[in-house]
Amino acid sequence: MDRYAVIGNPVAHSLSPEIHHAFAEQTGQRLSYEKLTAPAGGFREAADSFFATGGLGLNVTLPFKGNAFEWVHEARGAAARAKAVNTIALEDDRTAGFNTDGEGLVGDLRALGVNVAGRSLLLIGAGGAVQGVLPALVDAGAGRIVVANRTVSRARALAARYPANVESAALDGLAPGFDVVINGTSAGLKGQGALIDERIARDAVCYDMLYARDGSTPFCGWADRAGASAVADGLGMLVEQAGTAFAIWRGVRPDTRKVLEELRQGCT
Ligand code: ATR
């Protein structure tokens, strides 16, 4: 059977197998999709062995997206610009690396009724998550993108790789006026939702790249209390990025919103 997997550390709680099995069922494809845990520093060996034993494609999650970028024969499009790969496909005897995270975010925002073209965006964080989505947000025609990070030098270095409408800032001292506020930090994993002045979230669409099955992440709770016009967690982004990966591998695009609905109801 055609073999796929998600590789990361930790990967035990990944929803990717559930999502890809649901896509496969929906589109009538026969494939297997497993979870692979690689030790820190062990990406190369694990990926070599997966493809040497007949694997056809990998999704890559934390902390290996940078290692995957270095490992693939060729990084394409957003992956080359972000220097991060979340999807690997075997093409003949060569591996191609893609980054579908940004497309997933833009696609989920669109499905939620938010078109980022011409809008003013605040991205909180400057780590792997933000790095991965920036190319797609720039390509979607965002009017202004401010990357704000606790460690300002990281935000500055990241913004410098993009056109002039991508700026950097510190977390404090931000002025209100953003249409969309996106959390790309990992602070929520430790229960922290408040990262910036709450006046910035008021009347803005607030989006958390972290997710919870019931949508209640710390950042979403904080944004709701701050008076955001709409609040969403990143489960939709996860499903959308998986949908694009599935289309790269299998040549058919699944109905992602249906699978998202099933996940929310816990019935995949
Ligand atoms: P990832 O690849 O998951 O993005 P990372 O590269 O370690 O992981 O980045 C984590 C991001 O969350 C960073 O932007 C980090 O800020 P720093 O660059 O200053 O470390 C941010 N972050 C994590 N915990 C945070 C907290 N408690 N408050 C504010 N930002 C936080």
Residues whose N, C-alpha, C, O or C-beta is under 5 A from the ligand:
A	BS01	ATR	G125 A126 G127 G128 A129 N149 R150 T151 R154 G184 T185 S186 A187
